[in-house]
């Protein structure tokens, strides 16, 4: 729980209870192979959050913070 509070100000799509943001990947699952699904979904979020340079996702209750602007990586 401490981990979630620490990243509360990182932008990202609103997760659903129990499954988090997995539904974002399932929408594409019938059309493409898994590697392309991941690439497409992450690309969409990178475009959506390009100003911020990072976003967070939840896979179930696991938090993932994806940083794609070099100035935020240390």
PDB file of N, CA, C and O in Angstrom:
ATOM      1  N   UNK A   1       0.820  -1.190   0.000  1.00  0.00           N
ATOM      2  CA  UNK A   1       0.000   0.000   0.000  1.00  0.00           C
ATOM      3  C   UNK A   1       0.865   1.254   0.000  1.00  0.00           C
ATOM      4  O   UNK A   1       0.506   2.258  -0.616  1.00  0.00           O
ATOM      5  N   UNK A   2       1.986   1.201   0.679  1.00  0.00           N
ATOM      6  CA  UNK A   2       2.897   2.333   0.727  1.00  0.00           C
ATOM      7  C   UNK A   2       3.367   2.696  -0.683  1.00  0.00           C
ATOM      8  O   UNK A   2       3.515   3.870  -1.021  1.00  0.00           O
ATOM      9  N   UNK A   3       3.598   1.663  -1.494  1.00  0.00           N
ATOM     10  CA  UNK A   3       4.041   1.854  -2.875  1.00  0.00           C
ATOM     11  C   UNK A   3       3.009   2.651  -3.678  1.00  0.00           C
ATOM     12  O   UNK A   3       3.382   3.539  -4.445  1.00  0.00           O
ATOM     13  N   UNK A   4       1.738   2.352  -3.515  1.00  0.00           N
ATOM     14  CA  UNK A   4       0.694   3.049  -4.256  1.00  0.00           C
ATOM     15  C   UNK A   4       0.633   4.521  -3.873  1.00  0.00           C
ATOM     16  O   UNK A   4       0.486   5.390  -4.732  1.00  0.00           O
ATOM     17  N   UNK A   5       0.746   4.789  -2.599  1.00  0.00           N
ATOM     18  CA  UNK A   5       0.701   6.169  -2.111  1.00  0.00           C
ATOM     19  C   UNK A   5       1.883   6.970  -2.655  1.00  0.00           C
ATOM     20  O   UNK A   5       1.744   8.149  -2.983  1.00  0.00           O
ATOM     21  N   UNK A   6       3.024   6.336  -2.747  1.00  0.00           N
ATOM     22  CA  UNK A   6       4.241   7.002  -3.231  1.00  0.00           C
ATOM     23  C   UNK A   6       4.086   7.506  -4.667  1.00  0.00           C
ATOM     24  O   UNK A   6       4.641   8.547  -5.018  1.00  0.00           O
ATOM     25  N   UNK A   7       3.350   6.792  -5.485  1.00  0.00           N
ATOM     26  CA  UNK A   7       3.210   7.135  -6.902  1.00  0.00           C
ATOM     27  C   UNK A   7       1.842   7.726  -7.240  1.00  0.00           C
ATOM     28  O   UNK A   7       1.436   7.712  -8.402  1.00  0.00           O
ATOM     29  N   UNK A   8       1.139   8.237  -6.255  1.00  0.00           N
ATOM     30  CA  UNK A   8      -0.223   8.741  -6.487  1.00  0.00           C
ATOM     31  C   UNK A   8      -0.285   9.895  -7.477  1.00  0.00           C
ATOM     32  O   UNK A   8      -1.314  10.085  -8.125  1.00  0.00           O
ATOM     33  N   UNK A   9       0.789  10.671  -7.612  1.00  0.00           N
ATOM     34  CA  UNK A   9       0.784  11.819  -8.525  1.00  0.00           C
ATOM     35  C   UNK A   9       1.262  11.484  -9.933  1.00  0.00           C
ATOM     36  O   UNK A   9       1.263  12.350 -10.808  1.00  0.00           O
ATOM     37  N   UNK A  10       1.666  10.240 -10.158  1.00  0.00           N
ATOM     38  CA  UNK A  10       2.057   9.823 -11.509  1.00  0.00           C
ATOM     39  C   UNK A  10       0.769   9.611 -12.301  1.00  0.00           C
ATOM     40  O   UNK A  10      -0.126   8.904 -11.838  1.00  0.00           O
ATOM     41  N   UNK A  11       0.659  10.213 -13.495  1.00  0.00           N
ATOM     42  CA  UNK A  11      -0.578  10.066 -14.268  1.00  0.00           C
ATOM     43  C   UNK A  11      -0.718   8.656 -14.833  1.00  0.00           C
ATOM     44  O   UNK A  11       0.255   7.909 -14.933  1.00  0.00           O
ATOM     45  N   UNK A  12      -1.921   8.320 -15.190  1.00  0.00           N
ATOM     46  CA  UNK A  12      -2.180   7.028 -15.811  1.00  0.00           C
ATOM     47  C   UNK A  12      -3.668   6.795 -15.927  1.00  0.00           C
ATOM     48  O   UNK A  12      -4.467   7.502 -15.314  1.00  0.00           O
ATOM     49  N   UNK A  13      -4.041   5.791 -16.722  1.00  0.00           N
ATOM     50  CA  UNK A  13      -5.463   5.488 -16.870  1.00  0.00           C
ATOM     51  C   UNK A  13      -6.034   4.955 -15.559  1.00  0.00           C
ATOM     52  O   UNK A  13      -5.318   4.361 -14.753  1.00  0.00           O
ATOM     53  N   UNK A  14      -7.305   5.170 -15.360  1.00  0.00           N
ATOM     54  CA  UNK A  14      -7.974   4.710 -14.146  1.00  0.00           C
ATOM     55  C   UNK A  14      -8.098   3.189 -14.162  1.00  0.00           C
ATOM     56  O   UNK A  14      -8.655   2.626 -15.104  1.00  0.00           O
ATOM     57  N   UNK A  15      -7.586   2.520 -13.133  1.00  0.00           N
ATOM     58  CA  UNK A  15      -7.690   1.059 -13.086  1.00  0.00           C
ATOM     59  C   UNK A  15      -9.068   0.604 -12.618  1.00  0.00           C
ATOM     60  O   UNK A  15      -9.776   1.325 -11.915  1.00  0.00           O
ATOM     61  N   UNK A  16      -9.426  -0.597 -13.021  1.00  0.00           N
ATOM     62  CA  UNK A  16     -10.659  -1.218 -12.536  1.00  0.00           C
ATOM     63  C   UNK A  16     -10.342  -2.037 -11.286  1.00  0.00           C
ATOM     64  O   UNK A  16      -9.216  -2.509 -11.128  1.00  0.00           O
ATOM     65  N   UNK A  17     -11.317  -2.209 -10.401  1.00  0.00           N
ATOM     66  CA  UNK A  17     -11.071  -3.053  -9.226  1.00  0.00           C
ATOM     67  C   UNK A  17     -10.660  -4.465  -9.653  1.00  0.00           C
ATOM     68  O   UNK A  17     -11.184  -4.992 -10.634  1.00  0.00           O
ATOM     69  N   UNK A  18      -9.771  -5.048  -8.956  1.00  0.00           N
ATOM     70  CA  UNK A  18      -9.244  -6.406  -9.113  1.00  0.00           C
ATOM     71  C   UNK A  18      -8.348  -6.566 -10.341  1.00  0.00           C
ATOM     72  O   UNK A  18      -7.240  -7.083 -10.199  1.00  0.00           O
ATOM     73  N   UNK A  19      -8.767  -6.151 -11.533  1.00  0.00           N
ATOM     74  CA  UNK A  19      -7.957  -6.406 -12.735  1.00  0.00           C
ATOM     75  C   UNK A  19      -7.026  -5.256 -13.105  1.00  0.00           C
ATOM     76  O   UNK A  19      -6.150  -5.424 -13.954  1.00  0.00           O
ATOM     77  N   UNK A  20      -7.197  -4.111 -12.492  1.00  0.00           N
ATOM     78  CA  UNK A  20      -6.325  -2.973 -12.817  1.00  0.00           C
ATOM     79  C   UNK A  20      -6.579  -2.457 -14.227  1.00  0.00           C
ATOM     80  O   UNK A  20      -7.714  -2.134 -14.579  1.00  0.00           O
ATOM     81  N   UNK A  21      -5.520  -2.379 -15.037  1.00  0.00           N
ATOM     82  CA  UNK A  21      -5.631  -1.872 -16.410  1.00  0.00           C
ATOM     83  C   UNK A  21      -5.511  -2.976 -17.461  1.00  0.00           C
ATOM     84  O   UNK A  21      -5.298  -2.688 -18.639  1.00  0.00           O
ATOM     85  N   UNK A  22      -5.646  -4.227 -17.047  1.00  0.00           N
ATOM     86  CA  UNK A  22      -5.512  -5.345 -17.982  1.00  0.00           C
ATOM     87  C   UNK A  22      -6.524  -5.243 -19.115  1.00  0.00           C
ATOM     88  O   UNK A  22      -6.258  -5.715 -20.221  1.00  0.00           O
ATOM     89  N   UNK A  23      -7.672  -4.640 -18.861  1.00  0.00           N
ATOM     90  CA  UNK A  23      -8.696  -4.502 -19.901  1.00  0.00           C
ATOM     91  C   UNK A  23      -8.182  -3.722 -21.118  1.00  0.00           C
ATOM     92  O   UNK A  23      -8.679  -3.916 -22.227  1.00  0.00           O
ATOM     93  N   UNK A  24      -7.204  -2.851 -20.921  1.00  0.00           N
ATOM     94  CA  UNK A  24      -6.631  -2.098 -22.044  1.00  0.00           C
ATOM     95  C   UNK A  24      -5.936  -3.029 -23.029  1.00  0.00           C
ATOM     96  O   UNK A  24      -5.904  -2.756 -24.229  1.00  0.00           O
ATOM     97  N   UNK A  25      -5.385  -4.119 -22.527  1.00  0.00           N
ATOM     98  CA  UNK A  25      -4.684  -5.081 -23.366  1.00  0.00           C
ATOM     99  C   UNK A  25      -5.650  -6.094 -23.967  1.00  0.00           C
ATOM    100  O   UNK A  25      -5.446  -6.556 -25.090  1.00  0.00           O
ATOM    101  N   UNK A  26      -6.689  -6.440 -23.234  1.00  0.00           N
ATOM    102  CA  UNK A  26      -7.657  -7.428 -23.701  1.00  0.00           C
ATOM    103  C   UNK A  26      -8.425  -6.918 -24.913  1.00  0.00           C
ATOM    104  O   UNK A  26      -8.767  -7.704 -25.798  1.00  0.00           O
ATOM    105  N   UNK A  27      -8.700  -5.621 -24.971  1.00  0.00           N
ATOM    106  CA  UNK A  27      -9.436  -5.050 -26.110  1.00  0.00           C
ATOM    107  C   UNK A  27      -8.745  -5.347 -27.430  1.00  0.00           C
ATOM    108  O   UNK A  27      -9.410  -5.519 -28.451  1.00  0.00           O
ATOM    109  N   UNK A  28      -7.416  -5.410 -27.423  1.00  0.00           N
ATOM    110  CA  UNK A  28      -6.637  -5.633 -28.638  1.00  0.00           C
ATOM    111  C   UNK A  28      -6.306  -7.101 -28.866  1.00  0.00           C
ATOM    112  O   UNK A  28      -5.768  -7.444 -29.919  1.00  0.00           O
ATOM    113  N   UNK A  29      -6.608  -7.977 -27.915  1.00  0.00           N
ATOM    114  CA  UNK A  29      -6.082  -9.338 -27.917  1.00  0.00           C
ATOM    115  C   UNK A  29      -6.543 -10.216 -29.071  1.00  0.00           C
ATOM    116  O   UNK A  29      -5.843 -11.168 -29.415  1.00  0.00           O
ATOM    117  N   UNK A  30      -7.649  -9.949 -29.660  1.00  0.00           N
ATOM    118  CA  UNK A  30      -8.126 -10.805 -30.750  1.00  0.00           C
ATOM    119  C   UNK A  30      -7.536 -10.420 -32.097  1.00  0.00           C
ATOM    120  O   UNK A  30      -7.610 -11.192 -33.053  1.00  0.00           O
ATOM    121  N   UNK A  31      -6.956  -9.244 -32.176  1.00  0.00           N
ATOM    122  CA  UNK A  31      -6.504  -8.732 -33.463  1.00  0.00           C
ATOM    123  C   UNK A  31      -5.025  -8.958 -33.732  1.00  0.00           C
ATOM    124  O   UNK A  31      -4.629  -9.092 -34.890  1.00  0.00           O
ATOM    125  N   UNK A  32      -4.192  -9.003 -32.683  1.00  0.00           N
ATOM    126  CA  UNK A  32      -2.744  -8.966 -32.852  1.00  0.00           C
ATOM    127  C   UNK A  32      -2.042  -9.987 -31.968  1.00  0.00           C
ATOM    128  O   UNK A  32      -2.604 -10.435 -30.968  1.00  0.00           O
ATOM    129  N   UNK A  33      -0.791 -10.366 -32.340  1.00  0.00           N
ATOM    130  CA  UNK A  33       0.018 -11.185 -31.426  1.00  0.00           C
ATOM    131  C   UNK A  33       0.379 -10.383 -30.171  1.00  0.00           C
ATOM    132  O   UNK A  33       0.369  -9.152 -30.199  1.00  0.00           O
ATOM    133  N   UNK A  34       0.697 -11.072 -29.081  1.00  0.00           N
ATOM    134  CA  UNK A  34       0.937 -10.416 -27.789  1.00  0.00           C
ATOM    135  C   UNK A  34       2.011  -9.336 -27.860  1.00  0.00           C
ATOM    136  O   UNK A  34       1.840  -8.272 -27.265  1.00  0.00           O
ATOM    137  N   UNK A  35       3.103  -9.574 -28.562  1.00  0.00           N
ATOM    138  CA  UNK A  35       4.173  -8.569 -28.631  1.00  0.00           C
ATOM    139  C   UNK A  35       3.673  -7.272 -29.271  1.00  0.00           C
ATOM    140  O   UNK A  35       4.070  -6.183 -28.857  1.00  0.00           O
ATOM    141  N   UNK A  36       2.821  -7.385 -30.258  1.00  0.00           N
ATOM    142  CA  UNK A  36       2.270  -6.196 -30.910  1.00  0.00           C
ATOM    143  C   UNK A  36       1.208  -5.523 -30.048  1.00  0.00           C
ATOM    144  O   UNK A  36       1.053  -4.302 -30.082  1.00  0.00           O
ATOM    145  N   UNK A  37       0.486  -6.314 -29.284  1.00  0.00           N
ATOM    146  CA  UNK A  37      -0.518  -5.748 -28.371  1.00  0.00           C
ATOM    147  C   UNK A  37       0.167  -4.862 -27.344  1.00  0.00           C
ATOM    148  O   UNK A  37      -0.247  -3.725 -27.118  1.00  0.00           O
ATOM    149  N   UNK A  38       1.217  -5.387 -26.723  1.00  0.00           N
ATOM    150  CA  UNK A  38       1.950  -4.627 -25.706  1.00  0.00           C
ATOM    151  C   UNK A  38       2.521  -3.360 -26.308  1.00  0.00           C
ATOM    152  O   UNK A  38       2.415  -2.281 -25.725  1.00  0.00           O
ATOM    153  N   UNK A  39       3.127  -3.493 -27.476  1.00  0.00           N
ATOM    154  CA  UNK A  39       3.718  -2.335 -28.149  1.00  0.00           C
ATOM    155  C   UNK A  39       2.660  -1.281 -28.474  1.00  0.00           C
ATOM    156  O   UNK A  39       2.888  -0.088 -28.276  1.00  0.00           O
ATOM    157  N   UNK A  40       1.517  -1.719 -28.968  1.00  0.00           N
ATOM    158  CA  UNK A  40       0.449  -0.785 -29.343  1.00  0.00           C
ATOM    159  C   UNK A  40      -0.136  -0.075 -28.122  1.00  0.00           C
ATOM    160  O   UNK A  40      -0.319   1.142 -28.145  1.00  0.00           O
ATOM    161  N   UNK A  41      -0.429  -0.815 -27.067  1.00  0.00           N
ATOM    162  CA  UNK A  41      -1.030  -0.221 -25.868  1.00  0.00           C
ATOM    163  C   UNK A  41      -0.055   0.743 -25.200  1.00  0.00           C
ATOM    164  O   UNK A  41      -0.433   1.856 -24.832  1.00  0.00           O
ATOM    165  N   UNK A  42       1.205   0.317 -25.040  1.00  0.00           N
ATOM    166  CA  UNK A  42       2.185   1.217 -24.430  1.00  0.00           C
ATOM    167  C   UNK A  42       2.423   2.432 -25.314  1.00  0.00           C
ATOM    168  O   UNK A  42       2.600   3.537 -24.801  1.00  0.00           O
ATOM    169  N   UNK A  43       2.432   2.253 -26.624  1.00  0.00           N
ATOM    170  CA  UNK A  43       2.575   3.383 -27.547  1.00  0.00           C
ATOM    171  C   UNK A  43       1.436   4.379 -27.413  1.00  0.00           C
ATOM    172  O   UNK A  43       1.653   5.590 -27.449  1.00  0.00           O
ATOM    173  N   UNK A  44       0.226   3.866 -27.260  1.00  0.00           N
ATOM    174  CA  UNK A  44      -0.946   4.726 -27.071  1.00  0.00           C
ATOM    175  C   UNK A  44      -0.820   5.545 -25.787  1.00  0.00           C
ATOM    176  O   UNK A  44      -1.093   6.745 -25.778  1.00  0.00           O
ATOM    177  N   UNK A  45      -0.405   4.886 -24.706  1.00  0.00           N
ATOM    178  CA  UNK A  45      -0.245   5.607 -23.438  1.00  0.00           C
ATOM    179  C   UNK A  45       0.929   6.582 -23.488  1.00  0.00           C
ATOM    180  O   UNK A  45       0.864   7.653 -22.886  1.00  0.00           O
ATOM    181  N   UNK A  46       1.998   6.228 -24.195  1.00  0.00           N
ATOM    182  CA  UNK A  46       3.130   7.163 -24.345  1.00  0.00           C
ATOM    183  C   UNK A  46       2.675   8.426 -25.065  1.00  0.00           C
ATOM    184  O   UNK A  46       3.073   9.533 -24.700  1.00  0.00           O
ATOM    185  N   UNK A  47       1.854   8.261 -26.070  1.00  0.00           N
ATOM    186  CA  UNK A  47       1.328   9.416 -26.804  1.00  0.00           C
ATOM    187  C   UNK A  47       0.398  10.239 -25.903  1.00  0.00           C
ATOM    188  O   UNK A  47       0.470  11.467 -25.877  1.00  0.00           O
ATOM    189  N   UNK A  48      -0.459   9.552 -25.180  1.00  0.00           N
ATOM    190  CA  UNK A  48      -1.424  10.231 -24.310  1.00  0.00           C
ATOM    191  C   UNK A  48      -0.731  10.996 -23.174  1.00  0.00           C
ATOM    192  O   UNK A  48      -1.184  12.074 -22.787  1.00  0.00           O
ATOM    193  N   UNK A  49       0.360  10.443 -22.644  1.00  0.00           N
ATOM    194  CA  UNK A  49       1.051  11.056 -21.503  1.00  0.00           C
ATOM    195  C   UNK A  49       2.425  11.599 -21.886  1.00  0.00           C
ATOM    196  O   UNK A  49       3.317  11.671 -21.041  1.00  0.00           O
ATOM    197  N   UNK A  50       2.603  11.982 -23.153  1.00  0.00           N
ATOM    198  CA  UNK A  50       3.929  12.428 -23.609  1.00  0.00           C
ATOM    199  C   UNK A  50       4.405  13.687 -22.894  1.00  0.00           C
ATOM    200  O   UNK A  50       5.604  13.842 -22.664  1.00  0.00           O
ATOM    201  N   UNK A  51       3.511  14.570 -22.546  1.00  0.00           N
ATOM    202  CA  UNK A  51       3.900  15.787 -21.826  1.00  0.00           C
ATOM    203  C   UNK A  51       4.495  15.450 -20.452  1.00  0.00           C
ATOM    204  O   UNK A  51       5.476  16.062 -20.028  1.00  0.00           O
ATOM    205  N   UNK A  52       3.901  14.484 -19.768  1.00  0.00           N
ATOM    206  CA  UNK A  52       4.354  14.095 -18.436  1.00  0.00           C
ATOM    207  C   UNK A  52       5.621  13.245 -18.478  1.00  0.00           C
ATOM    208  O   UNK A  52       6.419  13.280 -17.542  1.00  0.00           O
ATOM    209  N   UNK A  53       5.813  12.477 -19.559  1.00  0.00           N
ATOM    210  CA  UNK A  53       7.009  11.649 -19.695  1.00  0.00           C
ATOM    211  C   UNK A  53       6.966  10.331 -18.955  1.00  0.00           C
ATOM    212  O   UNK A  53       7.958   9.602 -18.926  1.00  0.00           O
ATOM    213  N   UNK A  54       5.840  10.018 -18.361  1.00  0.00           N
ATOM    214  CA  UNK A  54       5.682   8.762 -17.623  1.00  0.00           C
ATOM    215  C   UNK A  54       4.200   8.501 -17.390  1.00  0.00           C
ATOM    216  O   UNK A  54       3.370   9.406 -17.475  1.00  0.00           O
ATOM    217  N   UNK A  55       3.892   7.254 -17.097  1.00  0.00           N
ATOM    218  CA  UNK A  55       2.534   6.894 -16.702  1.00  0.00           C
ATOM    219  C   UNK A  55       2.598   5.642 -15.841  1.00  0.00           C
ATOM    220  O   UNK A  55       3.610   4.942 -15.804  1.00  0.00           O
ATOM    221  N   UNK A  56       1.500   5.378 -15.151  1.00  0.00           N
ATOM    222  CA  UNK A  56       1.430   4.170 -14.331  1.00  0.00           C
ATOM    223  C   UNK A  56       0.280   3.295 -14.798  1.00  0.00           C
ATOM    224  O   UNK A  56      -0.746   3.775 -15.281  1.00  0.00           O
ATOM    225  N   UNK A  57       0.485   1.998 -14.638  1.00  0.00           N
ATOM    226  CA  UNK A  57      -0.525   1.000 -14.947  1.00  0.00           C
ATOM    227  C   UNK A  57      -0.593   0.022 -13.788  1.00  0.00           C
ATOM    228  O   UNK A  57       0.371  -0.144 -13.041  1.00  0.00           O
ATOM    229  N   UNK A  58      -1.724  -0.612 -13.649  1.00  0.00           N
ATOM    230  CA  UNK A  58      -1.863  -1.684 -12.670  1.00  0.00           C
ATOM    231  C   UNK A  58      -2.194  -2.964 -13.411  1.00  0.00           C
ATOM    232  O   UNK A  58      -3.142  -3.006 -14.197  1.00  0.00           O
ATOM    233  N   UNK A  59      -1.413  -4.015 -13.163  1.00  0.00           N
ATOM    234  CA  UNK A  59      -1.737  -5.358 -13.644  1.00  0.00           C
ATOM    235  C   UNK A  59      -2.217  -6.112 -12.416  1.00  0.00           C
ATOM    236  O   UNK A  59      -1.422  -6.626 -11.630  1.00  0.00           O
ATOM    237  N   UNK A  60      -3.537  -6.167 -12.267  1.00  0.00           N
ATOM    238  CA  UNK A  60      -4.094  -6.639 -11.011  1.00  0.00           C
ATOM    239  C   UNK A  60      -3.751  -5.600  -9.959  1.00  0.00           C
ATOM    240  O   UNK A  60      -4.073  -4.421 -10.111  1.00  0.00           O
ATOM    241  N   UNK A  61      -3.096  -6.041  -8.892  1.00  0.00           N
ATOM    242  CA  UNK A  61      -2.688  -5.092  -7.853  1.00  0.00           C
ATOM    243  C   UNK A  61      -1.215  -4.694  -7.976  1.00  0.00           C
ATOM    244  O   UNK A  61      -0.691  -3.989  -7.114  1.00  0.00           O
ATOM    245  N   UNK A  62      -0.549  -5.141  -9.042  1.00  0.00           N
ATOM    246  CA  UNK A  62       0.861  -4.807  -9.250  1.00  0.00           C
ATOM    247  C   UNK A  62       0.976  -3.472  -9.979  1.00  0.00           C
ATOM    248  O   UNK A  62       0.417  -3.294 -11.061  1.00  0.00           O
ATOM    249  N   UNK A  63       1.694  -2.556  -9.385  1.00  0.00           N
ATOM    250  CA  UNK A  63       1.886  -1.225  -9.960  1.00  0.00           C
ATOM    251  C   UNK A  63       3.105  -1.225 -10.872  1.00  0.00           C
ATOM    252  O   UNK A  63       4.160  -1.740 -10.500  1.00  0.00           O
ATOM    253  N   UNK A  64       2.968  -0.653 -12.057  1.00  0.00           N
ATOM    254  CA  UNK A  64       4.079  -0.483 -12.990  1.00  0.00           C
ATOM    255  C   UNK A  64       4.149   0.989 -13.360  1.00  0.00           C
ATOM    256  O   UNK A  64       3.162   1.565 -13.820  1.00  0.00           O
ATOM    257  N   UNK A  65       5.302   1.595 -13.163  1.00  0.00           N
ATOM    258  CA  UNK A  65       5.525   2.978 -13.582  1.00  0.00           C
ATOM    259  C   UNK A  65       6.439   2.915 -14.794  1.00  0.00           C
ATOM    260  O   UNK A  65       7.555   2.403 -14.710  1.00  0.00           O
ATOM    261  N   UNK A  66       5.967   3.434 -15.922  1.00  0.00           N
ATOM    262  CA  UNK A  66       6.700   3.400 -17.183  1.00  0.00           C
ATOM    263  C   UNK A  66       7.218   4.809 -17.464  1.00  0.00           C
ATOM    264  O   UNK A  66       6.439   5.740 -17.668  1.00  0.00           O
ATOM    265  N   UNK A  67       8.537   4.951 -17.472  1.00  0.00           N
ATOM    266  CA  UNK A  67       9.184   6.245 -17.694  1.00  0.00           C
ATOM    267  C   UNK A  67       9.813   6.222 -19.075  1.00  0.00           C
ATOM    268  O   UNK A  67      10.601   5.327 -19.381  1.00  0.00           O
ATOM    269  N   UNK A  68       9.473   7.204 -19.922  1.00  0.00           N
ATOM    270  CA  UNK A  68      10.000   7.192 -21.280  1.00  0.00           C
ATOM    271  C   UNK A  68      10.693   8.488 -21.694  1.00  0.00           C
ATOM    272  O   UNK A  68      11.099   8.625 -22.849  1.00  0.00           O
ATOM    273  N   UNK A  69      10.833   9.423 -20.790  1.00  0.00           N
ATOM    274  CA  UNK A  69      11.632  10.625 -21.060  1.00  0.00           C
ATOM    275  C   UNK A  69      12.937  10.504 -20.284  1.00  0.00           C
ATOM    276  O   UNK A  69      12.917  10.330 -19.066  1.00  0.00           O
ATOM    277  N   UNK A  70      14.075  10.594 -20.978  1.00  0.00           N
ATOM    278  CA  UNK A  70      15.371  10.381 -20.327  1.00  0.00           C
ATOM    279  C   UNK A  70      15.627  11.264 -19.109  1.00  0.00           C
ATOM    280  O   UNK A  70      16.298  10.823 -18.176  1.00  0.00           O
ATOM    281  N   UNK A  71      15.123  12.476 -19.087  1.00  0.00           N
ATOM    282  CA  UNK A  71      15.402  13.367 -17.957  1.00  0.00           C
ATOM    283  C   UNK A  71      14.781  12.886 -16.643  1.00  0.00           C
ATOM    284  O   UNK A  71      15.161  13.364 -15.574  1.00  0.00           O
ATOM    285  N   UNK A  72      13.835  11.949 -16.708  1.00  0.00           N
ATOM    286  CA  UNK A  72      13.214  11.429 -15.493  1.00  0.00           C
ATOM    287  C   UNK A  72      13.880  10.159 -14.978  1.00  0.00           C
ATOM    288  O   UNK A  72      13.531   9.675 -13.901  1.00  0.00           O
ATOM    289  N   UNK A  73      14.825   9.617 -15.721  1.00  0.00           N
ATOM    290  CA  UNK A  73      15.504   8.383 -15.330  1.00  0.00           C
ATOM    291  C   UNK A  73      16.808   8.731 -14.630  1.00  0.00           C
ATOM    292  O   UNK A  73      17.614   9.491 -15.167  1.00  0.00           O
ATOM    293  N   UNK A  74      17.023   8.188 -13.448  1.00  0.00           N
ATOM    294  CA  UNK A  74      18.307   8.360 -12.770  1.00  0.00           C
ATOM    295  C   UNK A  74      18.732   7.092 -12.091  1.00  0.00           C
ATOM    296  O   UNK A  74      19.793   7.051 -11.468  1.00  0.00           O
TER     297      UNK A  74
END
